[in-house]
């Protein structure tokens, strides 16, 4: 079955370029040109990935990204002509998985799409149920009742329910856990998130850390697992 991708793009030339590239790569693509069309078509509930342009005629695409992340675990890629750092920072902070600035090469877009879809499928294939006590996962990391599975890309709370993390949150938390006790710089954490060299946006990392602290509280304590090392970066402290 083809993966369904929703493209929210009001520029017909950009929509044609992206849509053709995705369809040629085997994806089922639905294109809408506004936030209103997106909501009317119910696009956010039955797709694996949304590619959202920020400059929509009836609103800011960042608001659509934020609303999407609150109600779905689909992948989200921001595609836009805006190059301002603040838009990239906000996009990552509110839950986008990646950000591509126009102009771009279709092969680069497809590579990003493949990477995001791999992460989405790993999360969805894990299911929504509670962690089975007999589950074997030799690569799992446990701490204070939490269970973190890099292979399944899942995190379970001490009570047994799954803690839902975005792709960026998961990758950042994995980097900190795998290097627990060590201080990682913001550059190192950004590279862990992207899997490649990319410009460092300090506020994006700070925003992700803030969200992780809320989602993964230390039982019976106000002390955070992720410690700020001023002027350097962050470390995970069990």
Biotite code that builds the C-alpha atoms (Angstrom):
import biotite.structure as struc

atoms = struc.array([
    struc.Atom([0.000, 0.000, 0.000], chain_id="A", res_id=1, res_name="UNK", atom_name="CA", element="C"),
    struc.Atom([1.331, 3.419, -0.972], chain_id="A", res_id=2, res_name="UNK", atom_name="CA", element="C"),
    struc.Atom([2.175, 5.877, 1.753], chain_id="A", res_id=3, res_name="UNK", atom_name="CA", element="C"),
    struc.Atom([-0.157, 8.858, 1.715], chain_id="A", res_id=4, res_name="UNK", atom_name="CA", element="C"),
    struc.Atom([1.438, 12.294, 1.800], chain_id="A", res_id=5, res_name="UNK", atom_name="CA", element="C"),
    struc.Atom([-0.501, 15.548, 2.078], chain_id="A", res_id=6, res_name="UNK", atom_name="CA", element="C"),
    struc.Atom([1.082, 18.597, 0.453], chain_id="A", res_id=7, res_name="UNK", atom_name="CA", element="C"),
    struc.Atom([-0.170, 21.975, 1.689], chain_id="A", res_id=8, res_name="UNK", atom_name="CA", element="C"),
    struc.Atom([1.164, 24.399, -0.924], chain_id="A", res_id=9, res_name="UNK", atom_name="CA", element="C"),
    struc.Atom([-0.524, 27.362, -2.629], chain_id="A", res_id=10, res_name="UNK", atom_name="CA", element="C"),
    struc.Atom([2.187, 27.942, -5.250], chain_id="A", res_id=11, res_name="UNK", atom_name="CA", element="C"),
    struc.Atom([1.150, 25.861, -8.298], chain_id="A", res_id=12, res_name="UNK", atom_name="CA", element="C"),
    struc.Atom([4.692, 25.592, -9.670], chain_id="A", res_id=13, res_name="UNK", atom_name="CA", element="C"),
    struc.Atom([6.117, 24.400, -6.347], chain_id="A", res_id=14, res_name="UNK", atom_name="CA", element="C"),
    struc.Atom([3.174, 22.037, -5.887], chain_id="A", res_id=15, res_name="UNK", atom_name="CA", element="C"),
    struc.Atom([3.760, 20.547, -9.343], chain_id="A", res_id=16, res_name="UNK", atom_name="CA", element="C"),
    struc.Atom([7.477, 20.066, -8.702], chain_id="A", res_id=17, res_name="UNK", atom_name="CA", element="C"),
    struc.Atom([7.002, 18.441, -5.301], chain_id="A", res_id=18, res_name="UNK", atom_name="CA", element="C"),
    struc.Atom([3.930, 16.433, -6.254], chain_id="A", res_id=19, res_name="UNK", atom_name="CA", element="C"),
    struc.Atom([5.531, 15.000, -9.389], chain_id="A", res_id=20, res_name="UNK", atom_name="CA", element="C"),
    struc.Atom([8.699, 14.052, -7.530], chain_id="A", res_id=21, res_name="UNK", atom_name="CA", element="C"),
    struc.Atom([6.758, 12.282, -4.791], chain_id="A", res_id=22, res_name="UNK", atom_name="CA", element="C"),
    struc.Atom([4.425, 10.454, -7.176], chain_id="A", res_id=23, res_name="UNK", atom_name="CA", element="C"),
    struc.Atom([7.348, 9.321, -9.327], chain_id="A", res_id=24, res_name="UNK", atom_name="CA", element="C"),
    struc.Atom([8.854, 7.900, -6.132], chain_id="A", res_id=25, res_name="UNK", atom_name="CA", element="C"),
    struc.Atom([5.719, 5.851, -5.494], chain_id="A", res_id=26, res_name="UNK", atom_name="CA", element="C"),
    struc.Atom([3.784, 7.975, -3.013], chain_id="A", res_id=27, res_name="UNK", atom_name="CA", element="C"),
    struc.Atom([0.064, 8.757, -2.993], chain_id="A", res_id=28, res_name="UNK", atom_name="CA", element="C"),
    struc.Atom([-0.060, 12.566, -2.884], chain_id="A", res_id=29, res_name="UNK", atom_name="CA", element="C"),
    struc.Atom([-3.007, 14.771, -1.966], chain_id="A", res_id=30, res_name="UNK", atom_name="CA", element="C"),
    struc.Atom([-2.490, 18.468, -2.577], chain_id="A", res_id=31, res_name="UNK", atom_name="CA", element="C"),
    struc.Atom([-4.443, 21.293, -0.929], chain_id="A", res_id=32, res_name="UNK", atom_name="CA", element="C"),
    struc.Atom([-3.697, 24.993, -1.260], chain_id="A", res_id=33, res_name="UNK", atom_name="CA", element="C"),
    struc.Atom([-4.953, 26.453, 2.027], chain_id="A", res_id=34, res_name="UNK", atom_name="CA", element="C"),
    struc.Atom([-5.597, 25.703, 5.680], chain_id="A", res_id=35, res_name="UNK", atom_name="CA", element="C"),
    struc.Atom([-9.342, 25.705, 5.011], chain_id="A", res_id=36, res_name="UNK", atom_name="CA", element="C"),
    struc.Atom([-8.998, 23.070, 2.276], chain_id="A", res_id=37, res_name="UNK", atom_name="CA", element="C"),
    struc.Atom([-6.793, 21.000, 4.564], chain_id="A", res_id=38, res_name="UNK", atom_name="CA", element="C"),
    struc.Atom([-9.400, 20.961, 7.336], chain_id="A", res_id=39, res_name="UNK", atom_name="CA", element="C"),
    struc.Atom([-12.334, 20.433, 4.976], chain_id="A", res_id=40, res_name="UNK", atom_name="CA", element="C"),
    struc.Atom([-10.678, 17.382, 3.449], chain_id="A", res_id=41, res_name="UNK", atom_name="CA", element="C"),
    struc.Atom([-9.778, 15.892, 6.841], chain_id="A", res_id=42, res_name="UNK", atom_name="CA", element="C"),
    struc.Atom([-6.215, 15.492, 5.633], chain_id="A", res_id=43, res_name="UNK", atom_name="CA", element="C"),
    struc.Atom([-4.552, 15.333, 9.029], chain_id="A", res_id=44, res_name="UNK", atom_name="CA", element="C"),
    struc.Atom([-6.169, 12.102, 10.176], chain_id="A", res_id=45, res_name="UNK", atom_name="CA", element="C"),
    struc.Atom([-5.246, 9.622, 7.458], chain_id="A", res_id=46, res_name="UNK", atom_name="CA", element="C"),
    struc.Atom([-1.729, 10.298, 6.265], chain_id="A", res_id=47, res_name="UNK", atom_name="CA", element="C"),
    struc.Atom([1.822, 9.388, 7.216], chain_id="A", res_id=48, res_name="UNK", atom_name="CA", element="C"),
    struc.Atom([3.381, 12.723, 6.310], chain_id="A", res_id=49, res_name="UNK", atom_name="CA", element="C"),
    struc.Atom([2.350, 16.342, 5.810], chain_id="A", res_id=50, res_name="UNK", atom_name="CA", element="C"),
    struc.Atom([4.523, 18.786, 3.883], chain_id="A", res_id=51, res_name="UNK", atom_name="CA", element="C"),
    struc.Atom([3.447, 22.286, 4.853], chain_id="A", res_id=52, res_name="UNK", atom_name="CA", element="C"),
    struc.Atom([4.319, 25.611, 3.241], chain_id="A", res_id=53, res_name="UNK", atom_name="CA", element="C"),
    struc.Atom([4.366, 28.480, 5.740], chain_id="A", res_id=54, res_name="UNK", atom_name="CA", element="C"),
    struc.Atom([3.064, 31.206, 3.426], chain_id="A", res_id=55, res_name="UNK", atom_name="CA", element="C"),
    struc.Atom([-0.543, 30.095, 2.980], chain_id="A", res_id=56, res_name="UNK", atom_name="CA", element="C"),
    struc.Atom([-3.262, 32.489, 1.768], chain_id="A", res_id=57, res_name="UNK", atom_name="CA", element="C"),
    struc.Atom([-5.514, 32.071, 4.799], chain_id="A", res_id=58, res_name="UNK", atom_name="CA", element="C"),
    struc.Atom([-3.064, 31.800, 7.679], chain_id="A", res_id=59, res_name="UNK", atom_name="CA", element="C"),
    struc.Atom([0.398, 30.990, 8.945], chain_id="A", res_id=60, res_name="UNK", atom_name="CA", element="C"),
    struc.Atom([1.530, 27.461, 8.232], chain_id="A", res_id=61, res_name="UNK", atom_name="CA", element="C"),
    struc.Atom([3.225, 27.348, 11.637], chain_id="A", res_id=62, res_name="UNK", atom_name="CA", element="C"),
    struc.Atom([-0.222, 27.379, 13.252], chain_id="A", res_id=63, res_name="UNK", atom_name="CA", element="C"),
    struc.Atom([-1.226, 24.414, 11.108], chain_id="A", res_id=64, res_name="UNK", atom_name="CA", element="C"),
    struc.Atom([1.943, 22.568, 12.139], chain_id="A", res_id=65, res_name="UNK", atom_name="CA", element="C"),
    struc.Atom([1.235, 23.238, 15.809], chain_id="A", res_id=66, res_name="UNK", atom_name="CA", element="C"),
    struc.Atom([-2.374, 22.061, 15.513], chain_id="A", res_id=67, res_name="UNK", atom_name="CA", element="C"),
    struc.Atom([-1.286, 18.944, 13.621], chain_id="A", res_id=68, res_name="UNK", atom_name="CA", element="C"),
    struc.Atom([1.267, 17.951, 16.219], chain_id="A", res_id=69, res_name="UNK", atom_name="CA", element="C"),
    struc.Atom([-1.345, 18.175, 18.981], chain_id="A", res_id=70, res_name="UNK", atom_name="CA", element="C"),
    struc.Atom([-3.639, 15.669, 17.308], chain_id="A", res_id=71, res_name="UNK", atom_name="CA", element="C"),
    struc.Atom([-1.526, 13.315, 15.200], chain_id="A", res_id=72, res_name="UNK", atom_name="CA", element="C"),
    struc.Atom([1.769, 11.454, 15.115], chain_id="A", res_id=73, res_name="UNK", atom_name="CA", element="C"),
    struc.Atom([2.248, 11.909, 11.371], chain_id="A", res_id=74, res_name="UNK", atom_name="CA", element="C"),
    struc.Atom([5.547, 13.225, 10.069], chain_id="A", res_id=75, res_name="UNK", atom_name="CA", element="C"),
    struc.Atom([5.715, 16.960, 9.373], chain_id="A", res_id=76, res_name="UNK", atom_name="CA", element="C"),
    struc.Atom([8.121, 18.688, 7.006], chain_id="A", res_id=77, res_name="UNK", atom_name="CA", element="C"),
    struc.Atom([8.042, 22.461, 6.600], chain_id="A", res_id=78, res_name="UNK", atom_name="CA", element="C"),
    struc.Atom([8.704, 23.615, 3.040], chain_id="A", res_id=79, res_name="UNK", atom_name="CA", element="C"),
    struc.Atom([9.043, 27.356, 2.566], chain_id="A", res_id=80, res_name="UNK", atom_name="CA", element="C"),
    struc.Atom([10.743, 30.259, 0.882], chain_id="A", res_id=81, res_name="UNK", atom_name="CA", element="C"),
    struc.Atom([11.391, 31.904, 4.239], chain_id="A", res_id=82, res_name="UNK", atom_name="CA", element="C"),
    struc.Atom([15.008, 31.737, 5.327], chain_id="A", res_id=83, res_name="UNK", atom_name="CA", element="C"),
    struc.Atom([14.745, 33.532, 8.689], chain_id="A", res_id=84, res_name="UNK", atom_name="CA", element="C"),
    struc.Atom([16.289, 31.553, 11.541], chain_id="A", res_id=85, res_name="UNK", atom_name="CA", element="C"),
    struc.Atom([13.332, 32.311, 13.794], chain_id="A", res_id=86, res_name="UNK", atom_name="CA", element="C"),
    struc.Atom([10.934, 30.379, 11.539], chain_id="A", res_id=87, res_name="UNK", atom_name="CA", element="C"),
    struc.Atom([13.196, 27.326, 11.585], chain_id="A", res_id=88, res_name="UNK", atom_name="CA", element="C"),
    struc.Atom([13.544, 27.549, 15.342], chain_id="A", res_id=89, res_name="UNK", atom_name="CA", element="C"),
    struc.Atom([9.811, 27.867, 15.935], chain_id="A", res_id=90, res_name="UNK", atom_name="CA", element="C"),
    struc.Atom([9.090, 25.067, 13.477], chain_id="A", res_id=91, res_name="UNK", atom_name="CA", element="C"),
    struc.Atom([11.306, 22.641, 15.388], chain_id="A", res_id=92, res_name="UNK", atom_name="CA", element="C"),
    struc.Atom([10.006, 23.843, 18.745], chain_id="A", res_id=93, res_name="UNK", atom_name="CA", element="C"),
    struc.Atom([6.366, 23.168, 17.867], chain_id="A", res_id=94, res_name="UNK", atom_name="CA", element="C"),
    struc.Atom([7.008, 19.672, 16.546], chain_id="A", res_id=95, res_name="UNK", atom_name="CA", element="C"),
    struc.Atom([8.072, 19.726, 12.891], chain_id="A", res_id=96, res_name="UNK", atom_name="CA", element="C"),
    struc.Atom([10.399, 16.871, 11.945], chain_id="A", res_id=97, res_name="UNK", atom_name="CA", element="C"),
    struc.Atom([12.341, 18.753, 9.295], chain_id="A", res_id=98, res_name="UNK", atom_name="CA", element="C"),
    struc.Atom([12.566, 22.109, 7.512], chain_id="A", res_id=99, res_name="UNK", atom_name="CA", element="C"),
    struc.Atom([13.503, 22.687, 3.870], chain_id="A", res_id=100, res_name="UNK", atom_name="CA", element="C"),
    struc.Atom([14.065, 26.115, 2.347], chain_id="A", res_id=101, res_name="UNK", atom_name="CA", element="C"),
    struc.Atom([13.280, 26.920, -1.278], chain_id="A", res_id=102, res_name="UNK", atom_name="CA", element="C"),
    struc.Atom([14.930, 26.575, -3.722], chain_id="A", res_id=103, res_name="UNK", atom_name="CA", element="C"),
    struc.Atom([15.756, 22.917, -3.167], chain_id="A", res_id=104, res_name="UNK", atom_name="CA", element="C"),
    struc.Atom([16.664, 19.808, -5.138], chain_id="A", res_id=105, res_name="UNK", atom_name="CA", element="C"),
    struc.Atom([13.915, 17.201, -5.435], chain_id="A", res_id=106, res_name="UNK", atom_name="CA", element="C"),
    struc.Atom([16.373, 14.426, -4.523], chain_id="A", res_id=107, res_name="UNK", atom_name="CA", element="C"),
    struc.Atom([17.146, 16.225, -1.262], chain_id="A", res_id=108, res_name="UNK", atom_name="CA", element="C"),
    struc.Atom([13.433, 16.506, -0.495], chain_id="A", res_id=109, res_name="UNK", atom_name="CA", element="C"),
    struc.Atom([12.924, 12.797, -1.194], chain_id="A", res_id=110, res_name="UNK", atom_name="CA", element="C"),
    struc.Atom([15.815, 11.877, 1.093], chain_id="A", res_id=111, res_name="UNK", atom_name="CA", element="C"),
    struc.Atom([14.253, 13.918, 3.893], chain_id="A", res_id=112, res_name="UNK", atom_name="CA", element="C"),
    struc.Atom([10.843, 12.348, 3.227], chain_id="A", res_id=113, res_name="UNK", atom_name="CA", element="C"),
    struc.Atom([12.309, 8.829, 3.402], chain_id="A", res_id=114, res_name="UNK", atom_name="CA", element="C"),
    struc.Atom([14.049, 9.603, 6.708], chain_id="A", res_id=115, res_name="UNK", atom_name="CA", element="C"),
    struc.Atom([10.960, 11.077, 8.365], chain_id="A", res_id=116, res_name="UNK", atom_name="CA", element="C"),
    struc.Atom([8.723, 8.238, 7.178], chain_id="A", res_id=117, res_name="UNK", atom_name="CA", element="C"),
    struc.Atom([11.128, 5.649, 8.603], chain_id="A", res_id=118, res_name="UNK", atom_name="CA", element="C"),
    struc.Atom([10.808, 7.288, 12.014], chain_id="A", res_id=119, res_name="UNK", atom_name="CA", element="C"),
    struc.Atom([7.024, 7.578, 11.771], chain_id="A", res_id=120, res_name="UNK", atom_name="CA", element="C"),
    struc.Atom([6.640, 3.922, 10.811], chain_id="A", res_id=121, res_name="UNK", atom_name="CA", element="C"),
    struc.Atom([8.913, 2.795, 13.627], chain_id="A", res_id=122, res_name="UNK", atom_name="CA", element="C"),
    struc.Atom([6.709, 4.605, 16.134], chain_id="A", res_id=123, res_name="UNK", atom_name="CA", element="C"),
    struc.Atom([3.427, 3.416, 14.641], chain_id="A", res_id=124, res_name="UNK", atom_name="CA", element="C"),
    struc.Atom([4.516, -0.205, 14.300], chain_id="A", res_id=125, res_name="UNK", atom_name="CA", element="C"),
    struc.Atom([5.291, -0.161, 17.989], chain_id="A", res_id=126, res_name="UNK", atom_name="CA", element="C"),
    struc.Atom([1.590, 0.296, 18.662], chain_id="A", res_id=127, res_name="UNK", atom_name="CA", element="C"),
    struc.Atom([-0.140, 2.206, 21.396], chain_id="A", res_id=128, res_name="UNK", atom_name="CA", element="C"),
    struc.Atom([-0.419, -0.435, 24.072], chain_id="A", res_id=129, res_name="UNK", atom_name="CA", element="C"),
    struc.Atom([1.378, -0.697, 27.355], chain_id="A", res_id=130, res_name="UNK", atom_name="CA", element="C"),
    struc.Atom([4.815, -2.239, 27.686], chain_id="A", res_id=131, res_name="UNK", atom_name="CA", element="C"),
    struc.Atom([4.645, -5.966, 28.249], chain_id="A", res_id=132, res_name="UNK", atom_name="CA", element="C"),
    struc.Atom([6.619, -7.127, 31.279], chain_id="A", res_id=133, res_name="UNK", atom_name="CA", element="C"),
    struc.Atom([8.021, -10.065, 29.320], chain_id="A", res_id=134, res_name="UNK", atom_name="CA", element="C"),
    struc.Atom([9.116, -8.017, 26.309], chain_id="A", res_id=135, res_name="UNK", atom_name="CA", element="C"),
    struc.Atom([12.742, -8.711, 25.399], chain_id="A", res_id=136, res_name="UNK", atom_name="CA", element="C"),
    struc.Atom([14.678, -5.656, 24.318], chain_id="A", res_id=137, res_name="UNK", atom_name="CA", element="C"),
    struc.Atom([18.397, -6.012, 25.054], chain_id="A", res_id=138, res_name="UNK", atom_name="CA", element="C"),
    struc.Atom([19.121, -2.487, 23.811], chain_id="A", res_id=139, res_name="UNK", atom_name="CA", element="C"),
    struc.Atom([16.600, -0.839, 26.113], chain_id="A", res_id=140, res_name="UNK", atom_name="CA", element="C"),
    struc.Atom([17.696, 1.676, 28.745], chain_id="A", res_id=141, res_name="UNK", atom_name="CA", element="C"),
    struc.Atom([15.830, 1.781, 32.052], chain_id="A", res_id=142, res_name="UNK", atom_name="CA", element="C"),
    struc.Atom([15.875, 4.510, 34.707], chain_id="A", res_id=143, res_name="UNK", atom_name="CA", element="C"),
    struc.Atom([13.519, 5.178, 37.635], chain_id="A", res_id=144, res_name="UNK", atom_name="CA", element="C"),
    struc.Atom([10.870, 2.926, 36.114], chain_id="A", res_id=145, res_name="UNK", atom_name="CA", element="C"),
    struc.Atom([11.118, 4.457, 32.651], chain_id="A", res_id=146, res_name="UNK", atom_name="CA", element="C"),
    struc.Atom([12.013, 2.176, 29.749], chain_id="A", res_id=147, res_name="UNK", atom_name="CA", element="C"),
    struc.Atom([13.586, 3.653, 26.623], chain_id="A", res_id=148, res_name="UNK", atom_name="CA", element="C"),
    struc.Atom([13.814, 1.460, 23.515], chain_id="A", res_id=149, res_name="UNK", atom_name="CA", element="C"),
    struc.Atom([16.063, 2.831, 20.740], chain_id="A", res_id=150, res_name="UNK", atom_name="CA", element="C"),
    struc.Atom([15.165, -0.081, 18.452], chain_id="A", res_id=151, res_name="UNK", atom_name="CA", element="C"),
    struc.Atom([11.418, 0.472, 18.722], chain_id="A", res_id=152, res_name="UNK", atom_name="CA", element="C"),
    struc.Atom([11.799, 4.259, 19.118], chain_id="A", res_id=153, res_name="UNK", atom_name="CA", element="C"),
    struc.Atom([9.500, 4.202, 22.140], chain_id="A", res_id=154, res_name="UNK", atom_name="CA", element="C"),
    struc.Atom([9.603, 5.503, 25.694], chain_id="A", res_id=155, res_name="UNK", atom_name="CA", element="C"),
    struc.Atom([7.428, 4.081, 28.467], chain_id="A", res_id=156, res_name="UNK", atom_name="CA", element="C"),
    struc.Atom([6.618, 5.783, 31.751], chain_id="A", res_id=157, res_name="UNK", atom_name="CA", element="C"),
    struc.Atom([6.869, 3.986, 35.109], chain_id="A", res_id=158, res_name="UNK", atom_name="CA", element="C"),
    struc.Atom([3.090, 3.474, 34.996], chain_id="A", res_id=159, res_name="UNK", atom_name="CA", element="C"),
    struc.Atom([3.447, 1.525, 31.735], chain_id="A", res_id=160, res_name="UNK", atom_name="CA", element="C"),
    struc.Atom([1.918, 3.935, 29.247], chain_id="A", res_id=161, res_name="UNK", atom_name="CA", element="C"),
    struc.Atom([3.843, 5.245, 26.261], chain_id="A", res_id=162, res_name="UNK", atom_name="CA", element="C"),
    struc.Atom([5.277, 8.761, 26.395], chain_id="A", res_id=163, res_name="UNK", atom_name="CA", element="C"),
    struc.Atom([4.678, 10.231, 22.963], chain_id="A", res_id=164, res_name="UNK", atom_name="CA", element="C"),
    struc.Atom([7.741, 11.985, 21.550], chain_id="A", res_id=165, res_name="UNK", atom_name="CA", element="C"),
    struc.Atom([8.249, 13.732, 18.236], chain_id="A", res_id=166, res_name="UNK", atom_name="CA", element="C"),
    struc.Atom([11.091, 12.514, 16.016], chain_id="A", res_id=167, res_name="UNK", atom_name="CA", element="C"),
    struc.Atom([13.308, 15.414, 17.075], chain_id="A", res_id=168, res_name="UNK", atom_name="CA", element="C"),
    struc.Atom([12.539, 14.881, 20.770], chain_id="A", res_id=169, res_name="UNK", atom_name="CA", element="C"),
    struc.Atom([13.294, 11.176, 20.510], chain_id="A", res_id=170, res_name="UNK", atom_name="CA", element="C"),
    struc.Atom([16.602, 11.690, 18.702], chain_id="A", res_id=171, res_name="UNK", atom_name="CA", element="C"),
    struc.Atom([17.738, 14.329, 21.182], chain_id="A", res_id=172, res_name="UNK", atom_name="CA", element="C"),
    struc.Atom([16.752, 12.206, 24.190], chain_id="A", res_id=173, res_name="UNK", atom_name="CA", element="C"),
    struc.Atom([18.497, 9.173, 22.669], chain_id="A", res_id=174, res_name="UNK", atom_name="CA", element="C"),
    struc.Atom([21.719, 11.146, 22.248], chain_id="A", res_id=175, res_name="UNK", atom_name="CA", element="C"),
    struc.Atom([21.611, 12.305, 25.867], chain_id="A", res_id=176, res_name="UNK", atom_name="CA", element="C"),
    struc.Atom([20.794, 8.845, 27.241], chain_id="A", res_id=177, res_name="UNK", atom_name="CA", element="C"),
    struc.Atom([23.459, 7.101, 25.198], chain_id="A", res_id=178, res_name="UNK", atom_name="CA", element="C"),
    struc.Atom([25.995, 9.640, 26.480], chain_id="A", res_id=179, res_name="UNK", atom_name="CA", element="C"),
    struc.Atom([24.626, 9.873, 30.027], chain_id="A", res_id=180, res_name="UNK", atom_name="CA", element="C"),
    struc.Atom([27.014, 11.576, 32.378], chain_id="A", res_id=181, res_name="UNK", atom_name="CA", element="C"),
    struc.Atom([28.702, 13.435, 29.521], chain_id="A", res_id=182, res_name="UNK", atom_name="CA", element="C"),
    struc.Atom([28.000, 17.023, 28.531], chain_id="A", res_id=183, res_name="UNK", atom_name="CA", element="C"),
    struc.Atom([26.892, 17.420, 24.909], chain_id="A", res_id=184, res_name="UNK", atom_name="CA", element="C"),
    struc.Atom([27.060, 20.780, 23.180], chain_id="A", res_id=185, res_name="UNK", atom_name="CA", element="C"),
    struc.Atom([24.109, 22.208, 21.285], chain_id="A", res_id=186, res_name="UNK", atom_name="CA", element="C"),
    struc.Atom([25.999, 21.577, 18.033], chain_id="A", res_id=187, res_name="UNK", atom_name="CA", element="C"),
    struc.Atom([26.381, 17.898, 18.928], chain_id="A", res_id=188, res_name="UNK", atom_name="CA", element="C"),
    struc.Atom([22.711, 17.619, 19.820], chain_id="A", res_id=189, res_name="UNK", atom_name="CA", element="C"),
    struc.Atom([21.581, 19.320, 16.621], chain_id="A", res_id=190, res_name="UNK", atom_name="CA", element="C"),
    struc.Atom([23.742, 16.955, 14.580], chain_id="A", res_id=191, res_name="UNK", atom_name="CA", element="C"),
    struc.Atom([22.216, 14.006, 16.471], chain_id="A", res_id=192, res_name="UNK", atom_name="CA", element="C"),
    struc.Atom([18.744, 15.225, 15.556], chain_id="A", res_id=193, res_name="UNK", atom_name="CA", element="C"),
    struc.Atom([19.477, 15.781, 11.891], chain_id="A", res_id=194, res_name="UNK", atom_name="CA", element="C"),
    struc.Atom([21.980, 12.993, 11.326], chain_id="A", res_id=195, res_name="UNK", atom_name="CA", element="C"),
    struc.Atom([24.119, 15.368, 9.300], chain_id="A", res_id=196, res_name="UNK", atom_name="CA", element="C"),
    struc.Atom([25.957, 18.660, 9.527], chain_id="A", res_id=197, res_name="UNK", atom_name="CA", element="C"),
    struc.Atom([23.497, 21.544, 9.858], chain_id="A", res_id=198, res_name="UNK", atom_name="CA", element="C"),
    struc.Atom([23.482, 25.048, 11.189], chain_id="A", res_id=199, res_name="UNK", atom_name="CA", element="C"),
    struc.Atom([23.121, 25.210, 14.951], chain_id="A", res_id=200, res_name="UNK", atom_name="CA", element="C"),
    struc.Atom([20.076, 26.940, 16.358], chain_id="A", res_id=201, res_name="UNK", atom_name="CA", element="C"),
    struc.Atom([20.487, 27.200, 20.115], chain_id="A", res_id=202, res_name="UNK", atom_name="CA", element="C"),
    struc.Atom([16.872, 28.113, 20.758], chain_id="A", res_id=203, res_name="UNK", atom_name="CA", element="C"),
    struc.Atom([15.631, 25.058, 18.893], chain_id="A", res_id=204, res_name="UNK", atom_name="CA", element="C"),
    struc.Atom([17.615, 22.755, 21.190], chain_id="A", res_id=205, res_name="UNK", atom_name="CA", element="C"),
    struc.Atom([16.538, 24.724, 24.259], chain_id="A", res_id=206, res_name="UNK", atom_name="CA", element="C"),
    struc.Atom([12.895, 24.386, 23.221], chain_id="A", res_id=207, res_name="UNK", atom_name="CA", element="C"),
    struc.Atom([13.184, 20.630, 22.705], chain_id="A", res_id=208, res_name="UNK", atom_name="CA", element="C"),
    struc.Atom([14.865, 20.216, 26.093], chain_id="A", res_id=209, res_name="UNK", atom_name="CA", element="C"),
    struc.Atom([12.088, 22.210, 27.751], chain_id="A", res_id=210, res_name="UNK", atom_name="CA", element="C"),
    struc.Atom([9.445, 19.933, 26.217], chain_id="A", res_id=211, res_name="UNK", atom_name="CA", element="C"),
    struc.Atom([11.327, 16.782, 27.225], chain_id="A", res_id=212, res_name="UNK", atom_name="CA", element="C"),
    struc.Atom([11.555, 17.998, 30.805], chain_id="A", res_id=213, res_name="UNK", atom_name="CA", element="C"),
    struc.Atom([7.774, 18.368, 30.880], chain_id="A", res_id=214, res_name="UNK", atom_name="CA", element="C"),
    struc.Atom([7.132, 14.995, 29.249], chain_id="A", res_id=215, res_name="UNK", atom_name="CA", element="C"),
    struc.Atom([9.682, 13.027, 31.295], chain_id="A", res_id=216, res_name="UNK", atom_name="CA", element="C"),
    struc.Atom([9.483, 14.254, 34.901], chain_id="A", res_id=217, res_name="UNK", atom_name="CA", element="C"),
    struc.Atom([11.600, 12.692, 37.627], chain_id="A", res_id=218, res_name="UNK", atom_name="CA", element="C"),
    struc.Atom([9.245, 10.735, 39.947], chain_id="A", res_id=219, res_name="UNK", atom_name="CA", element="C"),
    struc.Atom([8.900, 12.382, 43.350], chain_id="A", res_id=220, res_name="UNK", atom_name="CA", element="C"),
    struc.Atom([11.337, 15.178, 42.590], chain_id="A", res_id=221, res_name="UNK", atom_name="CA", element="C"),
    struc.Atom([11.395, 18.582, 40.944], chain_id="A", res_id=222, res_name="UNK", atom_name="CA", element="C"),
    struc.Atom([14.957, 17.986, 39.715], chain_id="A", res_id=223, res_name="UNK", atom_name="CA", element="C"),
    struc.Atom([15.161, 17.457, 35.948], chain_id="A", res_id=224, res_name="UNK", atom_name="CA", element="C"),
    struc.Atom([16.915, 14.534, 34.280], chain_id="A", res_id=225, res_name="UNK", atom_name="CA", element="C"),
    struc.Atom([18.388, 16.878, 31.673], chain_id="A", res_id=226, res_name="UNK", atom_name="CA", element="C"),
    struc.Atom([20.868, 19.215, 33.345], chain_id="A", res_id=227, res_name="UNK", atom_name="CA", element="C"),
    struc.Atom([21.888, 22.554, 31.863], chain_id="A", res_id=228, res_name="UNK", atom_name="CA", element="C"),
    struc.Atom([25.631, 23.165, 31.783], chain_id="A", res_id=229, res_name="UNK", atom_name="CA", element="C"),
    struc.Atom([25.800, 26.903, 31.211], chain_id="A", res_id=230, res_name="UNK", atom_name="CA", element="C"),
    struc.Atom([27.932, 27.984, 28.295], chain_id="A", res_id=231, res_name="UNK", atom_name="CA", element="C"),
    struc.Atom([28.366, 24.407, 27.064], chain_id="A", res_id=232, res_name="UNK", atom_name="CA", element="C"),
    struc.Atom([25.181, 22.394, 26.619], chain_id="A", res_id=233, res_name="UNK", atom_name="CA", element="C"),
    struc.Atom([23.239, 19.637, 28.369], chain_id="A", res_id=234, res_name="UNK", atom_name="CA", element="C"),
    struc.Atom([23.762, 16.275, 30.038], chain_id="A", res_id=235, res_name="UNK", atom_name="CA", element="C"),
    struc.Atom([21.496, 13.472, 31.248], chain_id="A", res_id=236, res_name="UNK", atom_name="CA", element="C"),
    struc.Atom([21.813, 12.816, 34.977], chain_id="A", res_id=237, res_name="UNK", atom_name="CA", element="C"),
    struc.Atom([20.076, 9.672, 36.313], chain_id="A", res_id=238, res_name="UNK", atom_name="CA", element="C"),
])
